């Protein structure tokens, strides 16, 4: 592949970099910026979003006719990385999870009338969204097809949803919510996806699950469904295609996670290199010590490996490939790299890195989820092993 970015993509990337540096990055040090979930307050975020939209920096992942920039996965990879130099960056440009992945799956699979009703308000930044799929034990986790407990029972032209979900990211503030439920016992076609409005009766948000790290907007929520009625017209895709819906939703979402994590990893090294370039010990700057150089050099190399894996997966997606093994490789590698980069940065910055005087402790706590969300690393390694047995030497094909 040619790693030269298209001129419009590179121009967009550089304008995102400048926007983040001028308007977003300074907010990290302002205590009034933060909400209770350790993210940017809506009162601070909204004017920034307006400014980004007015600057033509809105929704690079969405088609131009919908108000976005029409970028493919390669352009997204370059630009999402720049946005994530700041903790709040992706939300400013409407590229933060879960809205990011929800918009992309609706753009791919929804009917035109569904896009007008459900997708466009998310693109316009008028509402937030959530996906309810994961369930408490013994329900669905990494194996939704085999373990989904939430049911959707057809009653005339409506579906009745009953069940229990949790870790539904963003549900605390979402107006638009997608839910996947069991509609039959078919092992491959037993699930179906639906979409509903927050104000619909028959469900409740029972709690916002406390987590170790900073939250996405709307938190990670536990939901109970007790007779929620959803019209058949609000079914997404065909009956029995819920697993396919989930695979479409999660495939690109895993890769956009990698794009954002690489930006955070680079930011961690940026903080560390600035510190070791100034800090002296025993008459020598830390940056002049070989042990420090080794740590930084190895972390920088790992970030570049992650970038190449991510960009290769993005390129394959643009060629029409599902890129399942490429996305899995990127997901595993970049999750590890993010943790390694910020752990290295904290070690080099010492007590300052462990304190809240830098963003490193925030990134460190955020990084721990990377090996879990959208499929644990062990599950992705199983996917890679299955591909290896199936493909043999062609696992490493250039095609």
C-alpha positions as a printed NumPy array, in Angstrom:
array([[  0.   ,   0.   ,   0.   ],
       [  1.007,   3.612,  -0.529],
       [  1.283,   5.416,   2.8  ],
       [  0.97 ,   8.859,   1.237],
       [ -2.251,  10.431,   2.456],
       [ -4.604,  12.013,  -0.049],
       [ -4.184,  15.822,  -0.015],
       [ -7.665,  16.461,   1.403],
       [ -7.096,  13.921,   4.178],
       [ -3.715,  15.348,   5.12 ],
       [ -5.087,  18.884,   5.095],
       [ -7.93 ,  17.775,   7.37 ],
       [ -5.477,  15.996,   9.665],
       [ -3.299,  19.076,  10.049],
       [ -6.3  ,  21.301,  10.701],
       [ -7.49 ,  18.868,  13.371],
       [ -4.024,  18.985,  14.959],
       [ -4.086,  22.795,  15.061],
       [ -7.657,  22.902,  16.378],
       [ -6.846,  20.457,  19.191],
       [ -3.717,  22.384,  20.167],
       [ -5.455,  25.763,  20.211],
       [ -8.905,  25.036,  21.604],
       [ -9.082,  21.612,  23.222],
       [ -5.751,  20.73 ,  24.83 ],
       [ -5.702,  23.747,  27.201],
       [ -8.99 ,  22.576,  28.739],
       [ -7.385,  19.511,  30.306],
       [ -5.804,  21.656,  33.037],
       [ -9.029,  23.535,  33.845],
       [-10.923,  21.916,  36.76 ],
       [-14.212,  23.328,  35.439],
       [-13.873,  21.188,  32.307],
       [-14.447,  17.861,  33.994],
       [-17.706,  16.031,  34.732],
       [-18.341,  13.344,  37.347],
       [-17.283,  10.621,  34.91 ],
       [-13.868,  12.262,  34.353],
       [-14.786,  13.434,  30.882],
       [-15.574,  16.832,  29.397],
       [-18.765,  18.527,  30.623],
       [-21.478,  19.03 ,  28.025],
       [-21.557,  22.755,  28.764],
       [-17.909,  22.933,  27.687],
       [-18.203,  20.403,  24.867],
       [-21.167,  21.906,  23.008],
       [-19.532,  25.219,  21.978],
       [-16.401,  23.328,  20.93 ],
       [-18.495,  21.066,  18.722],
       [-20.105,  24.093,  17.111],
       [-16.681,  25.595,  16.485],
       [-15.376,  22.34 ,  14.981],
       [-18.401,  22.037,  12.736],
       [-18.07 ,  25.65 ,  11.569],
       [-14.407,  24.911,  10.771],
       [-15.419,  21.991,   8.536],
       [-13.951,  19.406,  10.91 ],
       [-17.12 ,  17.455,  11.659],
       [-17.759,  13.717,  11.295],
       [-15.003,  12.606,   8.884],
       [-16.486,   9.073,   8.955],
       [-19.886,  10.106,   7.566],
       [-20.809,  10.767,   3.896],
       [-20.771,  14.356,   2.697],
       [-24.485,  14.283,   1.921],
       [-25.092,  13.524,   5.589],
       [-22.911,  16.393,   6.798],
       [-19.609,  14.537,   7.138],
       [-16.364,  14.429,   5.186],
       [-16.762,  11.102,   3.381],
       [-13.422,   9.645,   4.504],
       [-12.684,   5.941,   4.277],
       [-10.955,   3.914,   6.945],
       [ -7.45 ,   5.082,   5.946],
       [ -8.345,   8.745,   6.267],
       [-10.104,   8.05 ,   9.538],
       [ -7.   ,   6.315,  10.909],
       [ -4.816,   9.342,  10.238],
       [ -7.308,  11.857,  11.617],
       [ -8.573,   9.941,  14.654],
       [ -4.987,   9.584,  15.813],
       [ -4.581,  13.368,  15.718],
       [ -7.857,  13.96 ,  17.581],
       [ -6.769,  11.693,  20.397],
       [ -3.726,  13.737,  21.287],
       [ -6.195,  15.275,  23.737],
       [ -8.369,  13.271,  26.101],
       [-11.466,  15.093,  24.875],
       [-10.597,  15.285,  21.185],
       [-12.762,  12.551,  19.629],
       [-15.953,  13.853,  21.283],
       [-15.34 ,  17.346,  19.891],
       [-15.396,  16.085,  16.285],
       [-18.241,  13.571,  16.874],
       [-15.856,  10.632,  16.569],
       [-16.108,   9.228,  20.105],
       [-17.577,   5.861,  21.042],
       [-20.259,   4.653,  21.138],
       [-21.817,   7.204,  18.739],
       [-18.975,   6.712,  16.26 ],
       [-19.612,   2.994,  15.742],
       [-23.382,   3.393,  15.985],
       [-23.402,   5.97 ,  13.202],
       [-21.284,   3.804,  10.949],
       [-23.405,   0.683,  11.356],
       [-26.645,   2.601,  10.781],
       [-25.173,   4.193,   7.664],
       [-24.335,   0.699,   6.375],
       [-27.482,  -1.258,   7.209],
       [-30.435,   1.038,   7.944],
       [-33.178,   1.848,   5.441],
       [-33.428,   5.43 ,   4.191],
       [-36.398,   6.196,   6.439],
       [-34.544,   4.738,   9.426],
       [-31.501,   6.856,   8.635],
       [-33.632,   9.996,   8.559],
       [-35.335,   9.122,  11.855],
       [-32.487,   7.615,  13.863],
       [-29.101,   8.294,  12.251],
       [-29.23 ,  11.926,  11.166],
       [-29.853,  13.369,  14.656],
       [-26.733,  11.546,  15.929],
       [-24.682,  12.858,  13.008],
       [-25.968,  16.364,  13.681],
       [-24.95 ,  16.11 ,  17.333],
       [-28.524,  16.567,  18.519],
       [-28.758,  13.26 ,  20.405],
       [-26.505,  10.557,  21.784],
       [-26.845,   6.813,  21.227],
       [-26.112,   3.461,  22.834],
       [-25.955,  -0.248,  21.981],
       [-27.364,  -2.788,  24.46 ],
       [-25.803,  -6.17 ,  23.735],
       [-23.657,  -7.403,  26.646],
       [-25.446,  -9.203,  29.492],
       [-24.562, -10.293,  33.031],
       [-23.7  , -13.965,  33.595],
       [-25.031, -16.326,  32.339],
       [-25.912, -14.039,  29.433],
       [-24.085, -12.829,  26.373],
       [-20.485, -11.675,  26.477],
       [-17.854, -12.745,  23.972],
       [-20.269, -15.422,  22.686],
       [-23.53 , -13.573,  21.972],
       [-24.861, -16.168,  19.523],
       [-24.652, -18.964,  22.064],
       [-25.427, -17.115,  25.297],
       [-27.917, -14.305,  24.581],
       [-30.703, -14.382,  27.187],
       [-32.705, -11.246,  26.297],
       [-35.659, -12.218,  24.095],
       [-37.779, -10.507,  21.461],
       [-41.165, -12.144,  20.954],
       [-43.266, -11.202,  17.956],
       [-46.811, -10.046,  18.644],
       [-48.527,  -8.91 ,  15.468],
       [-46.532,  -6.033,  14.016],
       [-44.607,  -5.486,  17.259],
       [-41.79 ,  -7.16 ,  19.153],
       [-41.84 ,  -7.532,  22.956],
       [-38.407,  -7.245,  24.547],
       [-37.66 ,  -8.87 ,  27.923],
       [-34.254,  -9.262,  29.513],
       [-31.246,  -7.788,  31.226],
       [-28.264,  -5.904,  29.748],
       [-25.237,  -4.223,  31.243],
       [-22.128,  -2.293,  30.209],
       [-24.324,  -0.512,  27.662],
       [-21.941,   2.337,  26.961],
       [-23.532,   5.758,  26.706],
       [-27.013,   4.659,  27.823],
       [-27.025,   7.197,  30.643],
       [-27.527,  10.041,  28.169],
       [-28.601,   8.221,  24.999],
       [-31.849,   9.142,  23.287],
       [-31.431,   6.497,  20.598],
       [-30.72 ,   2.943,  21.763],
       [-30.118,  -0.221,  19.773],
       [-30.742,  -3.605,  21.379],
       [-29.92 ,  -7.123,  20.223],
       [-32.231,  -9.909,  21.407],
       [-32.902, -13.575,  20.781],
       [-35.719, -14.302,  18.333],
       [-35.096, -18.033,  17.816],
       [-32.837, -20.895,  18.878],
       [-31.026, -21.029,  15.539],
       [-27.279, -21.09 ,  16.405],
       [-26.367, -18.626,  13.635],
       [-29.606, -16.776,  12.924],
       [-31.146, -16.634,  16.367],
       [-30.542, -12.937,  17.09 ],
       [-32.187,  -9.786,  15.764],
       [-31.341,  -6.083,  16.189],
       [-33.837,  -3.356,  17.014],
       [-33.797,   0.378,  17.688],
       [-35.936,   2.387,  20.105],
       [-36.282,   5.767,  21.777],
       [-35.318,   6.494,  25.356],
       [-38.842,   7.715,  26.125],
       [-40.487,   4.417,  25.119],
       [-42.042,   2.586,  28.105],
       [-41.166,  -0.964,  29.129],
       [-37.535,  -0.621,  30.11 ],
       [-35.46 ,   1.074,  32.804],
       [-31.895,   2.071,  33.493],
       [-31.213,   0.456,  36.853],
       [-27.728,   1.792,  37.494],
       [-24.615,   3.322,  36.025],
       [-21.884,   0.751,  36.64 ],
       [-18.868,   2.221,  38.405],
       [-15.594,   1.473,  36.646],
       [-11.884,   1.787,  37.338],
       [-11.153,   4.265,  34.578],
       [-12.716,   7.393,  33.081],
       [-16.123,   6.965,  31.467],
       [-17.385,   7.614,  27.988],
       [-20.264,  10.105,  27.906],
       [-23.281,   8.456,  29.488],
       [-21.281,   5.866,  31.398],
       [-21.615,   2.091,  31.255],
       [-25.136,   1.199,  32.288],
       [-27.275,  -1.708,  33.442],
       [-30.69 ,  -1.963,  31.775],
       [-33.812,  -4.025,  32.44 ],
       [-36.379,  -4.77 ,  29.743],
       [-39.863,  -5.704,  30.877],
       [-42.263,  -5.722,  27.968],
       [-40.699,  -3.003,  25.821],
       [-42.764,  -2.854,  22.609],
       [-40.847,  -2.11 ,  19.414],
       [-42.703,  -1.81 ,  16.072],
       [-41.413,  -4.149,  13.389],
       [-40.56 ,  -1.069,  11.314],
       [-37.85 ,  -0.354,  13.914],
       [-36.158,  -3.691,  13.348],
       [-32.645,  -3.311,  11.916],
       [-31.823,  -5.678,   9.064],
       [-33.748,  -8.94 ,   8.655],
       [-35.011, -11.215,  11.39 ],
       [-32.142, -13.486,  12.401],
       [-29.401, -11.11 ,  11.246],
       [-28.575,  -9.728,  14.692],
       [-25.215, -11.477,  14.836],
       [-24.346, -10.103,  11.401],
       [-25.4  ,  -6.651,  12.632],
       [-23.1  ,  -7.018,  15.646],
       [-20.183,  -8.129,  13.482],
       [-20.637,  -5.133,  11.167],
       [-20.943,  -2.793,  14.154],
       [-17.933,  -4.151,  16.026],
       [-15.554,  -4.735,  13.099],
       [-14.839,  -1.116,  12.253],
       [-15.396,  -0.026,  15.869],
       [-12.495,  -2.2  ,  17.026],
       [-10.257,  -0.52 ,  14.505],
       [-11.383,   3.007,  15.42 ],
       [-10.525,   2.161,  19.031],
       [ -7.004,   1.38 ,  17.811],
       [ -6.826,   4.701,  15.965],
       [ -7.745,   6.627,  19.1  ],
       [ -5.517,   4.543,  21.383],
       [ -2.516,   5.267,  19.184],
       [ -3.137,   8.976,  19.645],
       [ -3.19 ,   8.519,  23.422],
       [ -0.037,   6.384,  23.313],
       [  1.77 ,   9.077,  21.335],
       [  0.558,  11.696,  23.816],
       [  1.99 ,   9.653,  26.696],
       [  5.428,   9.586,  25.064],
       [  5.135,  13.295,  24.298],
       [  4.684,  14.011,  28.004],
       [  7.566,  11.693,  28.911],
       [ 10.044,  13.056,  26.373],
       [  9.341,  16.616,  27.454],
       [  9.951,  15.7  ,  31.082],
       [ 13.162,  13.704,  30.598],
       [ 14.549,  16.45 ,  28.355],
       [ 14.338,  18.898,  31.267],
       [ 14.837,  16.761,  34.352],
       [ 18.387,  16.22 ,  35.681],
       [ 19.678,  13.645,  38.171],
       [ 23.229,  13.178,  39.343],
       [ 24.432,  15.884,  37.002],
       [ 22.947,  14.383,  33.823],
       [ 19.708,  14.969,  31.976],
       [ 17.517,  11.9  ,  32.024],
       [ 17.262,  12.038,  28.239],
       [ 21.019,  11.443,  27.975],
       [ 20.876,   8.159,  29.88 ],
       [ 20.914,   4.995,  27.758],
       [ 18.407,   3.254,  30.031],
       [ 15.896,   6.057,  29.394],
       [ 16.612,   6.04 ,  25.672],
       [ 16.007,   2.289,  25.51 ],
       [ 12.619,   2.615,  27.196],
       [ 11.493,   5.45 ,  24.942],
       [ 12.879,   3.867,  21.788],
       [ 11.127,   0.564,  22.402],
       [  7.8  ,   2.246,  23.169],
       [  8.102,   4.443,  20.068],
       [  8.832,   1.371,  17.941],
       [  5.804,  -0.453,  19.345],
       [  3.576,   2.509,  18.535],
       [  4.794,   2.484,  14.943],
       [  4.13 ,  -1.255,  14.681],
       [  0.599,  -0.598,  15.948],
       [  0.142,   2.197,  13.421],
       [  1.197,  -0.084,  10.57 ],
       [ -1.14 ,  -2.869,  11.69 ],
       [ -4.002,  -0.397,  12.028],
       [ -3.355,   1.261,   8.69 ],
       [ -3.018,  -2.105,   6.952],
       [ -6.371,  -3.217,   8.349],
       [ -7.904,   0.115,   7.3  ],
       [ -6.498,  -0.274,   3.797],
       [ -7.89 ,  -3.818,   3.491],
       [-11.319,  -2.581,   4.577],
       [-11.185,  -0.004,   1.809],
       [-10.413,  -2.802,  -0.68 ],
       [-13.697,  -4.455,   0.278],
       [-12.125,  -7.094,   2.518],
       [-13.659,  -7.884,   5.923],
       [-10.076,  -7.777,   7.297],
       [-11.094,  -9.838,  10.325],
       [ -7.652, -11.175,  11.158],
       [ -6.006,  -7.817,  10.418],
       [ -8.423,  -6.016,  12.739],
       [ -7.877,  -8.643,  15.439],
       [ -4.093,  -8.296,  15.158],
       [ -4.324,  -4.519,  15.428],
       [ -6.726,  -4.73 ,  18.367],
       [ -4.444,  -7.029,  20.382],
       [ -1.21 ,  -5.218,  19.544],
       [ -2.451,  -1.665,  20.025],
       [ -4.197,  -2.482,  23.31 ],
       [ -0.875,  -3.793,  24.647],
       [  1.024,  -0.862,  23.164],
       [ -1.193,   1.753,  24.786],
       [ -0.612,   0.21 ,  28.2  ],
       [  3.122,  -0.132,  27.604],
       [  3.52 ,   3.439,  26.36 ],
       [  1.73 ,   5.053,  29.285],
       [  3.361,   2.719,  31.825],
       [  6.761,   3.698,  30.422],
       [  5.843,   7.371,  30.549],
       [  4.74 ,   7.163,  34.185],
       [  7.925,   5.344,  35.123],
       [ 10.065,   8.022,  33.493],
       [  8.086,  10.908,  34.972],
       [  8.178,   9.37 ,  38.445],
       [  5.859,  10.853,  41.052],
       [  4.74 ,  13.583,  38.661],
       [  3.522,  10.945,  36.214],
       [  1.597,   9.178,  38.963],
       [ -0.021,  12.432,  40.029],
       [ -2.866,  14.308,  38.369],
       [ -0.438,  17.031,  37.248],
       [ -0.163,  15.185,  33.926],
       [ -2.795,  13.219,  31.934],
       [ -0.782,  10.021,  32.347],
       [ -2.702,   8.552,  35.284],
       [ -5.975,   9.184,  33.38 ],
       [ -4.604,   7.439,  30.282],
       [ -3.226,   4.581,  32.41 ],
       [ -6.601,   3.798,  33.966],
       [ -8.336,   4.201,  30.611],
       [ -5.775,   1.906,  28.974],
       [ -6.621,  -1.103,  31.121],
       [ -9.995,  -1.528,  29.431],
       [ -8.363,  -1.742,  25.996],
       [ -7.593,  -5.441,  26.406],
       [-11.248,  -6.127,  27.279],
       [-13.607,  -3.949,  25.241],
       [-15.01 ,  -5.159,  21.903],
       [-13.585,  -8.604,  22.486],
       [-10.92 ,  -9.603,  24.992],
       [ -7.409, -10.051,  23.627],
       [ -7.623, -13.796,  24.249],
       [-10.71 , -14.059,  22.023],
       [ -8.96 , -12.208,  19.208],
       [ -5.963, -14.525,  19.535],
       [ -8.341, -17.469,  19.143],
       [ -9.64 , -15.84 ,  15.947],
       [ -6.078, -15.534,  14.693],
       [ -5.325, -19.168,  15.529],
       [ -8.417, -20.36 ,  13.643],
       [ -7.327, -18.307,  10.644],
       [ -3.848, -19.787,  10.848],
       [ -5.186, -23.362,  10.777],
       [ -7.594, -22.512,   7.973],
       [ -5.189, -20.567,   5.769],
       [ -1.82 , -22.116,   6.524],
       [  0.992, -20.15 ,   4.818],
       [ -1.641, -17.927,   3.157],
       [ -2.256, -16.379,   6.594],
       [  0.585, -14.008,   5.643],
       [ -0.593, -13.385,   2.087],
       [  0.1  ,  -9.956,   0.598],
       [ -3.203, -10.055,  -1.227]])
